[in-house]
């Protein structure tokens, strides 16, 4: 919910609450409330959904109450608008014991070095500038196009990316030109900001700094170091430790393997190193830069290959990589440029012979290569892999590890979490985690077993499980190996962190429309290549329509009308829900990874709605026409409420199917395993049958009537019954329902409620999707 930056000279402040701290930069306004999308979320019933906002105002900050129910209090007084600064205490909802927030000043970094870089001379990127040019006396345009003043040959950079503008008084400012991946000042995204000596402007893989009377450019070529300093992760309010003060250095072009027994914290470490789940304490230093502080910029330089494939299995290798390139590169990237990069990655991973094969037809090792190729599109300097050899035979295991060895030798830092110990000899360093997330060993792989005193790895893993009381971490701390490979080998001095880890969210994507177009085409291609889905999609409406036709006969009479309408309801629900109930859960790993690199949540959800909605509506139309075309509908006077009877019934069934599809997406976003979706689909259909009003009297029954309002089939049956004047055909208490009346207002209410339910289900899906995103993307 952070607003776009505006010009302001207000100081940076830290807003501390019980749930954590937020760095307030003067380019944003910070919303406070119970809404999970707020910048500062306060989960307290006394706090309003949108409670207050803190915004920069000239050279200071202003607190503005957003008409909250229980009020906002500063220094003990209820306020509507109040100037605040360091030392102010704010209460929300109650002046005495409401949730408290405290504002603290933030100490600026030292001016004698680039403010976003620690010890430039010890880093790979900032050791020597790539180019040095005199400071310009005019505006310099920066971008990928050849006609820019400063050309950056990097596909993640937009053609017209930013401008460095010189002021008449010798000052400079950086202005973003609406770029795809953003412009960063000292790691934070900016649209317009002054640039001072020592500041680091980040654009793609390049960084620029004003040094003396020169503009120096530094290009991240991938040969970077990583220093992990004292990482600690705890859950259950600190009662259970998952990572316990883990520290180690990773040098340039290094291949590091992380092994350990189950529950030793390997996945937790991976989340902390990639910024997906930041550590509670400690620092990750990416080539002299605090990864957590500068995550918004540096996330583009991190590749992550999860254990499950991040691929649409129905697509060919070339198509899967092509769609990924569209999503990750700027919208102004030419098709030829994207295609060239895709072909380059295909050659690098040795996939030329498999490029036109569907992903599902590849072997496990080949699919892993495609997943790696997808991450290499943006030329990451750090590549993380989670269990890349899981489920592979020993030969394929070794092939994958040798591939990673080659990637490291080509100029990347590669970290692989694995259970396999078959190919540790190809790694430069080995990290062994003991139960409790402690470092049991870090150093060359060939020395590990000798250090533990075992001949084989199975013996060592058995000892980890058996000897729980043995101080594995203490033994390593006391050994000379730790001093040699950790203490003396660390390139960076410690970067102490005061207070909790603070991460600024990346900028919101600016090309949602382009993303939506790509996602729609990718999803449509994947569905059209799924033959099983196509067969079911085509057959289902004809089968259900034929059943309804058999019940309807040549005319809807007292004996046939209720059964025919009930089958239409069941067919509409099954058609819509069956299309959607698996679609989100089966793509969860793909969504989580793509969200971390800038995918728009709304674009992703809309792509599902557009493609599935189109398919569902077409199916519903076919279902209705097969069932009722040519049948005497027996409507009053042969007329519908507003349109011909068959048209009104078709609209009702189409809206029912669409709403059921949205409900299916809710189920798909809610469940954790794809296997449970089919039983839930059956349950969903049963609930629709019971509460649609065709079997039970719902009107006037307390509880049941109100519950039925949430059931889409209830409103669809009401619309169809209103069209036909059902109470006239089948008189009785069951049909004496106000929602079945043959009146325009009632019919519009019925179809309007289907639209409302669709919107409600869409909102719920969006909130549920948020739960499965990396923590930093939820801000």
Secondary structure, DSSP 4 states (H G I P E B T S, - for coil): -PPPP----PPPEEEEETTEEEEE-TT-EEEEESSTTSSEE---TTS-SS-EEEEEETTEEEEEE-S-SS-EEETTEEESEEEE-TT-EEEES-TTTSEEEEEEE-PPPPSSS-TT-S-GGGSSSSSS-SEEEEPPSS-EEEESSTTSSEE---TTS-SS-EEEEEPTTS-EEEEE-S-SS-EEETTEEESEEEE-TT-EEEETTEEEEEETTEEEEEE--S---EEEEEEEEEETTTTEEEEEEEEEEE-TT-EEEEEESTTSSHHHHHHHHHTTT--SEEEEEETTEETTTTHHHHGGGEEEE-SS--S-TTSBHHHHHHHHHHHHS-TTS-HHHHHHHHHHHHHHTT-GGGTTSBGGGS-HHHHHHHHHHHHHTT--SEEEEESTTTT--HHHHHHHHHHHHHHHHTT-EEEEE-S--TTGGG-SEEEEEETTTEEEEEE-GGGHHHHHT-SSHHHHHHHHHH-TTS-HHHHHHTSHHHIIIIITT-SS------SS---PPPPPPS-HHHHHHHHHHHHHHHHHT-HHHHHHHHHHHHHHHHHHHHHHTTB--TTTHHHHHHHHHHHHHHHHHHHHTTTTGGGHHHHHHHHHTT--HHHHHHHHHHHHHHHHHHHHHHHHHHHHTT-B---GGG--SSS-HHHHHHHHHHHHHHHHHHHHHHHHHH-S-GGGHHHHHHHHHHHHHHTSSSSS--TT-TTHHHHHTT-HHHHHHHHHHHHHTHHHHS-STTT--GGG-S-HHHHHHHHHHHHHHHHHHHHHHHHHHHHTS-GGGG-
